[in-house]
Amino acid sequence: MAALSCCTKWSFGCKVWREGKVQGYRERKRREEKLLDEEEDFSLSNEKDAHASDSDENLERGNWSNKADYLLSMVGYAVGLGNVWRFPYLTYQNGGGAFLIPYTLMLALAGLPLFFMECSLGQFASLGPISVWRILPLFQGVGVTMVIISTFVAIYYNVIIAYALYYLFASFQKVLPWSDCFSWADEFCSKTRLISDCNATLNGEIIHANYSFITSNNLTCINDTINYKPVQFPSEQYWNKVALQRSSGLDETGNIVWYLALCLLLSWMIVGAALFKGIKSSGKVVYFTALFPYVILLILLVRGATLEGALDGIEYYIGKQSNITKLMEAEVWKDAATQIFYSLSVAWGGLVALSSYNKFHNNCYSDAIFVCVTNCLTSVFAGFAIFSVLGHMAFVLERPVSEVVDSGFDLAFVAYPEALSKLPVSPLWSFLFFFMLLLLGLDSQFATIETLTTTIQDIYPQMMKKLRIPITLGVCILLFFLGLICVTQAGIYWVNLIDHFCAGWGILIAAVLEIIGIVYIYGGNRFIEDIEMMIGKKSCFFWLWWRMCWFFLTPVLLVAILVWSLVTFSTPTYGSVLYPAWGTAVGWCMIIFCVIWIPIVAVVKIFKAEGNICQRIVSCCRPTANWGPYLECHRGERYSHVVNPKKEKEHEIPTVSGFTYFRE
């Protein structure tokens, strides 16, 4: 018994000693891990990005200095040239004020749901348009497509800004160079319409004769029988012959137009200077570039409203009596959906990139509502400013408003400049208008380039921390050289070609896959739970409308627009100039290059996964193990398994099923 008692005491003592050793080991381990974490935090604070400050919630990526920076950047991104040169034209073309009905419905059904989804997605993960697809690795190619399309758009969009800069500098003259037919004009240039021939009454008989005969015999033309000579406004010839030095077609590249190349260089220098510190610098620039265009629009509206004929222009814009019957035409609804979709800049990647710098608990819901409503009201407001001046132009020329109204380049660089040249102190009004175009374009360009740099930051975070300024400048220099083809004598054809293909179907395809992937594969209800982690718990009634849109209405509308666009495809043209077959082929190659990454990335992801083919596909349709809020303090119980991506290699445990789990 004594021996047994001694053994028992000895084994008990060994057990206590072992437990003490283990406890001591654990304590030392905890102290070591705490020390390592403190060292890592100190390292991160010293290596944080150039656009991160000590007051930021996310010291690695940085945050907006305040909410106003973010909202103005978003408004500047959404409100662009299309609000000024496309929406007013569509309104008068599609029934005047009646067009606002389908426009508002499409905002609620297609524009706002996608806008809210992208803002929420970027803010939740604090990642750019490619890395955010940790949510669904199979669809990461959608993010690649968005970034490539944004790259193409950045190339030609800055060329349009260069056009505005050229006209801005040309306005610093006592007499606007497009106000009359000067030495560069040909015989077809005229400020007024020239009568070619008409019918008149001579000795009781109706004759048809040229106008010189009519005037020499003191005859009077009979109404509705007058034919006019084909003439061009001075502003039209100035645009084609002087500003662009436009060649006969895409086949004739010609030389680089040196002054446009210099304007392009200047525009890229402005963009680079505004973005050299990322959102910290661009967030301050937008206080001027986003707000001042509204001041100019108000000035132009007040000036236009005081001109003779302004009421005719505004009535033509909204309509004396809105044509409700236009709502029976499918084309009207297609135009409304397309304008909303492109105007809000959804599926370009920019909304995700800009929202990724928000603080986690920012109310992205109210932000989305505010930006979308502001964008649409700006479009309506711009229409009044534009059409009041065009109405005066029609009055001066004694023409119907329909003959002086146009959209796109012809409105911005032909019709409106021609109208401004008729005003007293015309250089001042011309300067204000093109300065407004410059600011509208720069806002959108800032966000587009920030999309590209955010993507680089997510892929190479350490490199961006040390080399943000050189990388940003390098991106601008590269895109400048790529854009030189667009400032040749055939440059306008290239601008139109890229816009026709890349800014069309590619965006629609990306948007359709984005909403299908998030709602039907990741899970719409799961995504709503993610949003509620940021903005707080909401009632079922709150989410009823969003569920209806995300699960059914928005995808159906997007697919309908995509199919409609494909069915109604026509060979691109610029004015009356047809594109050669090889030019159309280049356009198709560009759009294929943009979307081909969707299947390529999907195949690569499946190939790298583990297990049989079904297990691989299933694993790629689930979020990666590091998907969730960027900062640990925001993960809660739902994402408590997520670890810092930098520690993945230490914690990764490969499993037979093909999934990867992480130790908590």
C-alpha positions as CSV (number, residue, x, y, z in Angstrom):
1,M,0.0,0.0,0.0
2,A,2.9,2.3,0.8
3,A,4.5,1.6,-2.5
4,L,1.1,2.2,-4.3
5,S,0.6,5.4,-2.4
6,C,4.1,6.6,-3.4
7,C,3.5,5.8,-7.1
8,T,0.2,7.6,-7.0
9,K,1.7,10.7,-5.5
10,W,4.6,10.5,-8.0
11,S,2.2,10.2,-11.0
12,F,0.1,13.1,-9.6
13,G,3.2,15.1,-9.3
14,C,4.3,14.3,-12.8
15,K,0.9,15.3,-14.1
16,V,1.0,18.6,-12.3
17,W,4.6,19.2,-13.6
18,R,3.4,18.4,-17.2
19,E,0.4,20.7,-16.9
20,G,2.7,23.4,-15.5
21,K,5.1,23.0,-18.4
22,V,2.3,23.1,-21.0
23,Q,0.7,26.1,-19.3
24,G,4.1,27.9,-19.3
25,Y,4.6,27.0,-23.0
26,R,1.2,28.4,-23.9
27,E,1.9,31.5,-21.9
28,R,5.2,32.1,-23.6
29,K,3.6,31.3,-27.0
30,R,0.9,33.9,-26.3
31,R,3.5,36.5,-25.4
32,E,5.5,35.8,-28.5
33,E,2.3,36.0,-30.7
34,K,1.4,39.3,-29.1
35,L,4.9,40.7,-29.6
36,L,4.7,39.6,-33.3
37,D,1.3,41.2,-33.7
38,E,2.6,44.5,-32.2
39,E,5.6,44.4,-34.5
40,E,3.4,43.7,-37.5
41,D,1.1,46.6,-36.5
42,F,4.1,48.9,-36.2
43,S,5.3,47.7,-39.6
44,L,1.9,48.3,-41.1
45,S,1.8,51.8,-39.6
46,N,5.1,52.6,-41.2
47,E,4.4,50.9,-44.5
48,K,0.8,52.2,-45.0
49,D,-0.1,53.5,-48.3
50,A,0.7,57.1,-49.3
51,H,-2.9,58.0,-49.3
52,A,-3.6,56.5,-45.9
53,S,-3.5,58.6,-42.7
54,D,-3.4,57.9,-39.0
55,S,-7.1,58.8,-38.7
56,D,-8.2,56.2,-41.3
57,E,-10.1,53.1,-40.2
58,N,-8.1,51.0,-42.7
59,L,-4.4,51.9,-42.3
60,E,-3.3,49.6,-45.2
61,R,-5.6,50.8,-48.0
62,G,-6.7,54.2,-46.6
63,N,-10.2,55.7,-46.4
64,W,-11.8,58.9,-47.7
65,S,-11.0,61.9,-45.6
66,N,-14.7,62.5,-45.1
67,K,-18.0,61.5,-46.7
68,A,-18.2,64.6,-48.9
69,D,-15.0,63.6,-50.7
70,Y,-16.7,60.3,-51.5
71,L,-20.1,61.6,-52.5
72,L,-18.6,64.3,-54.8
73,S,-16.3,61.8,-56.4
74,M,-19.3,59.5,-57.1
75,V,-21.4,62.4,-58.4
76,G,-18.5,63.4,-60.6
77,Y,-18.0,59.8,-61.9
78,A,-21.7,59.4,-62.7
79,V,-22.4,62.9,-64.1
80,G,-20.4,63.1,-67.3
81,L,-20.6,64.3,-70.8
82,G,-23.6,62.1,-71.6
83,N,-25.8,64.1,-69.3
84,V,-25.2,67.2,-71.4
85,W,-24.9,65.9,-74.9
86,R,-27.1,62.8,-75.0
87,F,-30.0,63.0,-72.5
88,P,-31.6,66.2,-73.8
89,Y,-31.5,64.9,-77.4
90,L,-33.2,61.6,-76.3
91,T,-35.9,63.5,-74.4
92,Y,-37.1,65.6,-77.3
93,Q,-36.8,62.7,-79.7
94,N,-38.9,60.4,-77.5
95,G,-42.0,62.4,-76.6
96,G,-40.6,65.4,-74.6
97,G,-41.7,65.3,-71.0
98,A,-43.4,61.9,-71.5
99,F,-39.9,60.4,-71.8
100,L,-39.3,61.1,-68.1
101,I,-41.8,58.4,-67.2
102,P,-39.8,55.4,-68.7
103,Y,-36.6,57.2,-67.6
104,T,-37.7,57.3,-64.0
105,L,-39.0,53.7,-64.1
106,M,-35.7,52.4,-65.6
107,L,-33.8,54.3,-62.9
108,A,-35.8,52.4,-60.2
109,L,-35.8,49.0,-61.9
110,A,-32.3,48.8,-63.5
111,G,-30.0,51.7,-62.6
112,L,-30.5,52.0,-58.8
113,P,-30.5,48.3,-57.9
114,L,-27.2,47.7,-59.7
115,F,-25.7,50.9,-58.3
116,F,-26.6,50.0,-54.8
117,M,-25.3,46.4,-55.3
118,E,-21.8,47.6,-56.5
119,C,-21.5,50.2,-53.8
120,S,-22.3,47.7,-51.1
121,L,-20.0,45.1,-52.6
122,G,-16.9,47.4,-52.7
123,Q,-17.6,48.8,-49.3
124,F,-18.1,45.4,-47.6
125,A,-14.9,43.8,-48.8
126,S,-12.7,47.0,-49.2
127,L,-11.4,45.6,-52.4
128,G,-11.2,46.6,-56.1
129,P,-13.2,45.2,-59.0
130,I,-11.0,42.1,-59.5
131,S,-10.1,41.1,-56.0
132,V,-13.7,41.6,-54.8
133,W,-14.5,38.5,-56.7
134,R,-13.2,36.4,-53.9
135,I,-17.0,36.3,-53.4
136,L,-17.3,34.0,-56.4
137,P,-13.9,32.9,-57.8
138,L,-15.5,31.4,-60.9
139,F,-16.6,34.9,-62.0
140,Q,-13.4,36.7,-61.3
141,G,-13.0,37.2,-65.1
142,V,-16.0,39.6,-64.9
143,G,-13.8,41.9,-62.8
144,V,-11.0,41.6,-65.3
145,T,-13.4,42.5,-68.1
146,M,-14.5,45.6,-66.2
147,V,-10.9,46.8,-65.8
148,I,-10.0,46.2,-69.4
149,I,-13.1,48.0,-70.6
150,S,-12.3,50.9,-68.3
151,T,-8.8,51.0,-69.8
152,F,-10.1,51.3,-73.3
153,V,-12.6,54.0,-72.2
154,A,-9.8,55.9,-70.4
155,I,-7.9,56.0,-73.6
156,Y,-10.5,57.7,-75.8
157,Y,-12.3,59.6,-73.0
158,N,-9.2,61.7,-72.4
159,V,-9.1,62.4,-76.1
160,I,-12.6,64.0,-75.8
161,I,-11.2,66.0,-72.9
162,A,-8.4,67.1,-75.2
163,Y,-11.0,68.3,-77.7
164,A,-12.6,70.4,-74.9
165,L,-9.2,71.8,-74.0
166,Y,-8.4,72.8,-77.6
167,Y,-11.8,74.7,-77.9
168,L,-11.2,76.2,-74.5
169,F,-7.9,77.7,-75.7
170,A,-9.4,78.7,-79.0
171,S,-12.0,80.7,-77.0
172,F,-9.3,83.2,-75.9
173,Q,-9.8,85.3,-79.0
174,K,-11.7,88.5,-79.6
175,V,-13.6,86.8,-82.4
176,L,-14.3,83.1,-82.1
177,P,-12.6,81.3,-85.0
178,W,-15.7,79.3,-85.9
179,S,-18.0,82.4,-85.9
180,D,-17.6,82.9,-89.7
181,C,-16.3,81.3,-92.9
182,F,-12.6,82.3,-92.7
183,S,-9.7,81.3,-94.9
184,W,-10.1,77.6,-94.0
185,A,-13.7,77.4,-95.3
186,D,-14.8,76.1,-98.7
187,E,-17.7,77.1,-101.0
188,F,-20.2,75.1,-99.0
189,C,-19.6,77.1,-95.8
190,S,-22.4,79.6,-95.0
191,K,-23.9,81.2,-91.9
192,T,-27.3,81.2,-93.4
193,R,-29.4,79.0,-95.6
194,L,-29.0,79.6,-99.3
195,I,-32.0,79.1,-101.6
196,S,-31.2,76.9,-104.6
197,D,-34.5,77.0,-106.5
198,C,-38.2,77.2,-106.0
199,N,-41.6,77.6,-107.7
200,A,-43.0,81.1,-108.6
201,T,-45.9,82.6,-110.5
202,L,-44.9,84.3,-113.8
203,N,-47.7,85.7,-116.1
204,G,-50.3,83.5,-114.4
205,E,-48.3,80.3,-114.7
206,I,-46.3,78.5,-112.1
207,I,-42.7,78.0,-113.1
208,H,-39.7,76.3,-111.4
209,A,-36.5,78.2,-111.6
210,N,-33.2,78.8,-109.8
211,Y,-33.2,81.5,-107.2
212,S,-31.0,83.9,-109.2
213,F,-33.7,84.0,-111.9
214,I,-36.4,84.5,-109.3
215,T,-34.7,87.5,-107.7
216,S,-33.6,89.1,-111.0
217,N,-37.3,89.1,-112.1
218,N,-38.6,90.4,-108.8
219,L,-40.6,87.2,-108.3
220,T,-41.6,85.6,-105.0
221,C,-41.1,81.9,-104.1
222,I,-44.2,80.0,-103.3
223,N,-44.2,78.6,-99.8
224,D,-43.2,74.9,-99.3
225,T,-41.5,74.8,-102.7
226,I,-38.2,76.2,-101.7
227,N,-35.1,74.0,-102.0
228,Y,-31.9,75.0,-100.2
229,K,-28.3,74.5,-101.2
230,P,-26.3,71.9,-99.2
231,V,-24.4,74.2,-96.9
232,Q,-22.5,73.7,-93.7
233,F,-22.2,76.0,-90.6
234,P,-18.8,77.6,-90.0
235,S,-18.6,75.6,-86.7
236,E,-19.1,72.3,-88.6
237,Q,-16.3,73.0,-91.1
238,Y,-14.1,74.3,-88.3
239,W,-14.6,71.1,-86.3
240,N,-13.7,68.9,-89.3
241,K,-11.2,71.0,-91.2
242,V,-9.3,72.8,-88.4
243,A,-9.8,71.1,-85.1
244,L,-9.7,67.5,-86.3
245,Q,-8.1,67.9,-89.7
246,R,-10.4,64.9,-90.4
247,S,-9.4,62.5,-93.1
248,S,-11.7,60.7,-95.5
249,G,-12.0,57.6,-93.4
250,L,-10.4,55.0,-91.2
251,D,-8.2,53.9,-94.1
252,E,-6.5,57.2,-94.2
253,T,-4.6,57.6,-90.9
254,G,-2.7,60.7,-91.8
255,N,-0.4,62.5,-89.4
256,I,-0.7,63.2,-85.7
257,V,-2.5,66.5,-85.2
258,W,0.2,68.1,-83.0
259,Y,-2.0,70.6,-81.1
260,L,-4.4,67.9,-80.2
261,A,-1.5,65.7,-79.0
262,L,-0.3,68.5,-76.8
263,C,-3.9,69.0,-75.4
264,L,-4.0,65.2,-74.8
265,L,-0.7,65.4,-72.9
266,L,-1.9,68.3,-70.8
267,S,-5.1,66.4,-70.0
268,W,-3.1,63.4,-68.8
269,M,-0.8,65.7,-66.8
270,I,-3.9,67.1,-65.0
271,V,-5.2,63.6,-64.3
272,G,-1.8,62.5,-63.0
273,A,-1.4,65.5,-60.8
274,A,-4.9,65.0,-59.3
275,L,-4.3,61.4,-58.5
276,F,-0.7,61.4,-57.3
277,K,-1.8,60.7,-53.7
278,G,-4.8,58.6,-54.7
279,I,-8.1,59.4,-53.1
280,K,-6.5,61.9,-50.6
281,S,-5.7,64.3,-53.5
282,S,-8.5,63.5,-55.9
283,G,-11.0,63.8,-53.1
284,K,-10.1,67.5,-52.7
285,V,-9.9,68.3,-56.4
286,V,-13.6,67.1,-56.9
287,Y,-14.8,69.9,-54.6
288,F,-14.2,72.2,-57.6
289,T,-14.5,69.8,-60.6
290,A,-17.8,68.3,-59.4
291,L,-19.5,71.5,-58.1
292,F,-18.4,74.2,-60.6
293,P,-20.1,72.7,-63.6
294,Y,-23.5,73.3,-61.8
295,V,-22.5,77.0,-61.5
296,I,-21.8,77.2,-65.2
297,L,-25.0,75.3,-66.1
298,L,-27.0,77.8,-64.0
299,I,-25.2,80.8,-65.7
300,L,-25.9,79.3,-69.2
301,L,-29.5,78.7,-68.2
302,V,-30.1,82.2,-66.9
303,R,-28.4,83.7,-70.0
304,G,-30.2,81.4,-72.4
305,A,-33.6,82.1,-70.8
306,T,-33.3,85.8,-71.5
307,L,-32.7,85.3,-75.3
308,E,-35.3,85.5,-78.0
309,G,-36.5,82.1,-79.1
310,A,-35.4,80.4,-75.9
311,L,-39.0,79.4,-75.2
312,D,-39.2,77.6,-78.5
313,G,-36.2,75.6,-77.7
314,I,-37.4,74.6,-74.2
315,E,-40.9,73.7,-75.6
316,Y,-39.1,71.6,-78.2
317,Y,-37.2,69.9,-75.4
318,I,-40.1,69.1,-73.1
319,G,-42.9,69.6,-75.6
320,K,-45.9,71.9,-75.5
321,Q,-47.9,68.8,-74.9
322,S,-46.0,65.7,-74.2
323,N,-46.5,62.9,-76.7
324,I,-47.8,60.1,-74.4
325,T,-48.4,57.8,-77.4
326,K,-44.6,57.6,-77.7
327,L,-44.7,55.3,-74.7
328,M,-46.2,52.6,-76.8
329,E,-43.0,52.3,-78.8
330,A,-40.4,49.8,-77.6
331,E,-37.6,52.0,-78.9
332,V,-38.5,54.7,-76.3
333,W,-38.1,52.2,-73.4
334,K,-34.9,50.8,-74.8
335,D,-33.5,54.4,-75.0
336,A,-34.5,55.1,-71.4
337,A,-32.9,51.9,-70.1
338,T,-29.7,52.4,-72.1
339,Q,-29.3,56.0,-71.0
340,I,-29.8,55.2,-67.3
341,F,-27.5,52.2,-67.5
342,Y,-24.6,54.1,-69.1
343,S,-25.2,57.4,-67.3
344,L,-24.8,55.8,-63.8
345,S,-21.5,54.1,-64.9
346,V,-22.5,50.7,-63.5
347,A,-20.5,47.6,-64.4
348,W,-17.4,49.7,-65.2
349,G,-15.6,48.8,-61.9
350,G,-15.4,52.4,-60.8
351,L,-18.3,52.2,-58.3
352,V,-16.7,49.2,-56.6
353,A,-13.2,50.8,-56.6
354,L,-14.4,54.2,-55.1
355,S,-16.7,52.5,-52.5
356,S,-13.9,50.2,-51.4
357,Y,-12.3,53.2,-49.6
358,N,-15.4,53.8,-47.4
359,K,-15.5,53.1,-43.8
360,F,-17.2,49.8,-43.1
361,H,-20.3,51.2,-41.4
362,N,-20.9,54.0,-43.9
363,N,-24.6,54.1,-45.1
364,C,-24.1,53.0,-48.7
365,Y,-27.9,52.8,-49.2
366,S,-28.5,56.5,-48.7
367,D,-25.4,57.3,-50.7
368,A,-26.7,55.3,-53.7
369,I,-30.0,57.0,-53.6
370,F,-28.4,60.5,-53.4
371,V,-26.0,59.9,-56.3
372,C,-28.6,58.4,-58.6
373,V,-31.2,61.1,-58.0
374,T,-28.5,63.8,-58.4
375,N,-27.4,62.3,-61.7
376,C,-30.9,62.2,-63.1
377,L,-31.8,65.7,-62.0
378,T,-28.6,67.0,-63.5
379,S,-29.6,65.5,-66.9
380,V,-33.0,67.2,-66.8
381,F,-31.4,70.5,-65.7
382,A,-28.7,70.4,-68.4
383,G,-31.5,70.0,-71.0
384,F,-33.0,73.4,-70.2
385,A,-29.6,75.1,-70.4
386,I,-28.8,73.5,-73.7
387,F,-32.1,73.9,-75.5
388,S,-32.7,77.5,-74.4
389,V,-29.6,78.5,-76.3
390,L,-30.3,76.3,-79.3
391,G,-33.8,77.8,-79.5
392,H,-32.2,81.3,-79.8
393,M,-29.9,79.9,-82.5
394,A,-32.9,78.6,-84.5
395,F,-34.6,82.0,-84.1
396,V,-31.6,83.9,-85.4
397,L,-31.3,81.6,-88.4
398,E,-35.0,81.4,-89.0
399,R,-34.9,77.7,-88.9
400,P,-37.0,75.1,-87.0
401,V,-35.3,73.9,-83.8
402,S,-35.1,70.4,-85.2
403,E,-32.6,71.5,-87.8
404,V,-30.1,72.9,-85.3
405,V,-30.4,70.1,-82.6
406,D,-28.0,67.2,-82.5
407,S,-26.4,64.9,-80.0
408,G,-22.9,63.7,-79.1
409,F,-19.9,65.3,-80.8
410,D,-22.1,67.4,-83.1
411,L,-24.0,68.9,-80.2
412,A,-20.8,69.7,-78.1
413,F,-18.5,70.8,-80.9
414,V,-20.8,72.0,-83.7
415,A,-24.3,73.0,-82.8
416,Y,-23.8,74.6,-79.3
417,P,-20.6,76.4,-80.3
418,E,-22.4,77.8,-83.3
419,A,-25.2,79.0,-81.0
420,L,-22.7,80.6,-78.6
421,S,-21.1,82.5,-81.5
422,K,-24.3,84.3,-82.0
423,L,-24.3,85.8,-78.5
424,P,-22.8,89.1,-77.4
425,V,-19.4,88.6,-75.7
426,S,-19.4,85.1,-77.3
427,P,-15.8,84.2,-76.2
428,L,-16.9,84.4,-72.5
429,W,-19.8,82.0,-73.1
430,S,-17.7,79.7,-75.2
431,F,-15.0,79.6,-72.5
432,L,-17.6,78.8,-69.8
433,F,-19.2,76.0,-71.8
434,F,-15.9,74.2,-72.7
435,F,-14.6,74.7,-69.2
436,M,-17.7,72.9,-68.0
437,L,-17.1,70.0,-70.5
438,L,-13.5,69.8,-69.3
439,L,-14.6,69.5,-65.6
440,L,-17.3,67.0,-66.4
441,G,-14.9,64.8,-68.3
442,L,-12.1,65.1,-65.7
443,D,-14.3,63.9,-62.9
444,S,-15.2,60.7,-64.7
445,Q,-11.6,60.2,-65.8
446,F,-10.3,60.5,-62.2
447,A,-12.5,57.7,-61.1
448,T,-11.6,55.5,-64.2
449,I,-7.9,55.8,-63.5
450,E,-8.5,55.3,-59.8
451,T,-10.2,52.0,-60.8
452,L,-7.0,50.9,-62.5
453,T,-4.6,51.9,-59.7
454,T,-6.9,50.3,-57.1
455,T,-6.7,47.1,-59.0
456,I,-2.9,47.3,-59.0
457,Q,-3.0,48.0,-55.3
458,D,-5.0,44.9,-54.5
459,I,-2.7,42.7,-56.6
460,Y,0.6,44.3,-55.5
461,P,-0.1,46.0,-52.2
462,Q,3.5,46.3,-51.1
463,M,4.6,47.8,-54.4
464,M,1.9,50.4,-54.3
465,K,2.8,51.4,-50.8
466,K,6.3,52.4,-51.9
467,L,5.8,53.4,-55.5
468,R,2.2,54.8,-55.7
469,I,3.3,58.0,-57.4
470,P,5.6,56.4,-60.1
471,I,3.0,53.7,-60.8
472,T,0.2,56.3,-61.2
473,L,2.3,58.4,-63.5
474,G,3.4,55.3,-65.4
475,V,-0.3,54.4,-66.1
476,C,-1.0,57.9,-67.3
477,I,2.1,57.9,-69.6
478,L,1.2,54.5,-71.0
479,L,-2.4,55.5,-71.8
480,F,-1.2,58.7,-73.3
481,F,0.9,56.9,-75.9
482,L,-1.9,54.4,-76.6
483,G,-4.2,57.4,-77.2
484,L,-2.0,59.0,-79.9
485,I,-3.8,57.0,-82.6
486,C,-6.9,58.9,-81.6
487,V,-5.3,62.3,-82.3
488,T,-4.3,61.5,-85.8
489,Q,-6.3,62.8,-88.8
490,A,-8.4,59.6,-88.5
491,G,-8.6,59.8,-84.7
492,I,-12.3,60.6,-84.5
493,Y,-13.0,57.4,-86.3
494,W,-11.1,55.4,-83.7
495,V,-12.8,57.3,-80.8
496,N,-16.2,56.4,-82.3
497,L,-15.2,52.8,-83.0
498,I,-14.0,52.1,-79.4
499,D,-17.1,53.8,-78.0
500,H,-19.4,51.8,-80.3
501,F,-18.0,48.4,-79.3
502,C,-16.2,48.5,-75.9
503,A,-18.6,50.8,-74.1
504,G,-21.6,48.8,-75.3
505,W,-22.0,45.1,-75.2
506,G,-19.0,44.4,-72.9
507,I,-20.5,46.4,-70.1
508,L,-23.9,44.8,-70.6
509,I,-22.4,41.3,-70.5
510,A,-20.4,42.1,-67.3
511,A,-23.5,43.5,-65.6
512,V,-25.7,40.5,-66.4
513,L,-23.1,38.1,-65.1
514,E,-22.4,40.2,-62.1
515,I,-26.0,40.2,-60.9
516,I,-26.6,36.6,-61.7
517,G,-23.4,35.5,-59.9
518,I,-24.1,37.5,-56.7
519,V,-27.8,36.8,-56.5
520,Y,-28.2,33.3,-57.8
521,I,-24.9,31.7,-57.0
522,Y,-23.5,33.5,-54.0
523,G,-27.0,34.1,-52.7
524,G,-29.1,37.2,-52.7
525,N,-30.3,36.7,-49.1
526,R,-26.7,36.1,-48.0
527,F,-25.6,39.3,-49.7
528,I,-28.4,41.2,-47.9
529,E,-27.1,39.8,-44.6
530,D,-23.6,41.2,-45.6
531,I,-25.2,44.6,-46.3
532,E,-26.9,44.5,-42.9
533,M,-23.6,44.0,-41.2
534,M,-22.7,47.5,-42.5
535,I,-25.9,49.5,-42.4
536,G,-27.8,47.6,-39.6
537,K,-30.7,45.2,-39.5
538,K,-33.7,46.2,-41.7
539,S,-37.2,44.9,-42.0
540,C,-38.5,42.5,-44.6
541,F,-40.5,45.3,-46.1
542,F,-37.4,47.3,-46.6
543,W,-35.8,44.5,-48.7
544,L,-38.9,43.6,-50.6
545,W,-38.3,46.0,-53.4
546,W,-34.6,45.2,-53.7
547,R,-35.3,41.4,-53.7
548,M,-37.8,41.9,-56.5
549,C,-35.3,43.9,-58.6
550,W,-32.2,41.8,-57.9
551,F,-33.9,38.4,-58.2
552,F,-36.0,39.1,-61.3
553,L,-36.7,42.6,-62.7
554,T,-33.1,43.9,-63.2
555,P,-31.6,40.7,-64.7
556,V,-34.6,40.4,-67.1
557,L,-34.2,44.1,-68.2
558,L,-30.4,43.8,-68.7
559,V,-30.8,40.6,-70.8
560,A,-33.5,42.3,-72.9
561,I,-31.3,45.4,-73.5
562,L,-28.4,43.1,-74.4
563,V,-30.5,41.0,-76.8
564,W,-32.0,44.1,-78.3
565,S,-28.6,45.6,-78.9
566,L,-27.3,42.5,-80.6
567,V,-30.4,42.2,-82.8
568,T,-30.4,45.8,-83.9
569,F,-26.6,45.9,-84.5
570,S,-25.5,48.0,-87.4
571,T,-22.1,48.6,-88.9
572,P,-20.6,51.6,-87.2
573,T,-20.6,54.9,-89.0
574,Y,-19.4,58.4,-88.3
575,G,-21.8,60.8,-89.9
576,S,-22.1,59.6,-93.5
577,V,-18.7,57.9,-93.5
578,L,-18.9,54.1,-93.5
579,Y,-16.2,52.0,-91.8
580,P,-14.2,49.5,-93.8
581,A,-14.7,45.8,-93.1
582,W,-11.4,45.6,-91.4
583,G,-12.4,48.4,-89.0
584,T,-15.5,46.6,-88.0
585,A,-13.4,43.4,-87.5
586,V,-11.0,45.4,-85.2
587,G,-14.1,46.5,-83.2
588,W,-15.2,42.9,-82.8
589,C,-11.6,41.9,-81.8
590,M,-11.7,44.6,-79.1
591,I,-14.9,43.4,-77.6
592,I,-13.8,39.8,-77.7
593,F,-10.5,40.7,-76.0
594,C,-12.5,42.4,-73.2
595,V,-14.9,39.5,-72.5
596,I,-12.7,36.5,-73.4
597,W,-11.2,36.7,-69.9
598,I,-14.5,35.6,-68.3
599,P,-14.2,32.0,-69.6
600,I,-10.4,32.0,-69.4
601,V,-10.3,32.9,-65.7
602,A,-13.1,30.4,-65.0
603,V,-11.2,27.6,-66.6
604,V,-8.0,28.5,-64.8
605,K,-9.8,28.6,-61.5
606,I,-11.4,25.2,-62.1
607,F,-8.0,23.7,-63.2
608,K,-6.3,24.9,-60.0
609,A,-9.0,23.6,-57.7
610,E,-8.7,20.1,-56.2
611,G,-11.0,17.1,-56.5
612,N,-13.0,15.8,-59.4
613,I,-14.6,18.1,-61.9
614,C,-17.8,18.5,-60.0
615,Q,-16.0,19.2,-56.7
616,R,-13.8,21.8,-58.6
617,I,-16.7,23.6,-60.0
618,V,-18.6,23.6,-56.7
619,S,-15.5,24.9,-54.9
620,C,-15.1,27.7,-57.4
621,C,-18.8,28.7,-56.9
622,R,-18.1,29.3,-53.2
623,P,-16.4,32.3,-51.7
624,T,-12.7,31.9,-50.9
625,A,-11.7,31.4,-47.3
626,N,-10.5,34.9,-47.0
627,W,-13.7,36.5,-48.3
628,G,-15.3,38.9,-45.9
629,P,-14.8,42.3,-44.3
630,Y,-11.2,43.5,-44.7
631,L,-10.6,44.4,-41.0
632,E,-10.9,41.7,-38.3
633,C,-12.9,44.0,-36.0
634,H,-15.8,44.0,-38.5
635,R,-16.0,40.3,-39.2
636,G,-18.2,39.3,-36.3
637,E,-19.3,35.7,-35.9
638,R,-20.3,35.2,-39.5
639,Y,-16.7,35.8,-40.7
640,S,-14.7,34.8,-37.6
641,H,-12.9,32.2,-39.6
642,V,-11.3,34.7,-42.0
643,V,-7.7,35.5,-41.4
644,N,-5.4,38.2,-42.7
645,P,-4.4,37.3,-46.3
646,K,-0.8,37.8,-45.3
647,K,-1.0,34.9,-42.9
648,E,-2.7,32.5,-45.3
649,K,0.3,30.4,-45.9
650,E,0.8,29.8,-42.2
651,H,-2.8,28.9,-41.5
652,E,-3.8,27.1,-44.7
653,I,-4.9,23.5,-44.3
654,P,-5.5,21.7,-47.7
655,T,-8.3,19.1,-47.7
656,V,-9.2,16.3,-49.9
657,S,-12.5,17.8,-50.9
658,G,-10.8,20.6,-52.7
659,F,-11.8,23.3,-50.2
660,T,-9.4,25.3,-48.1
661,Y,-10.1,26.0,-44.4
662,F,-8.3,28.3,-42.0
663,R,-7.5,27.8,-38.3
664,E,-9.3,30.4,-36.2
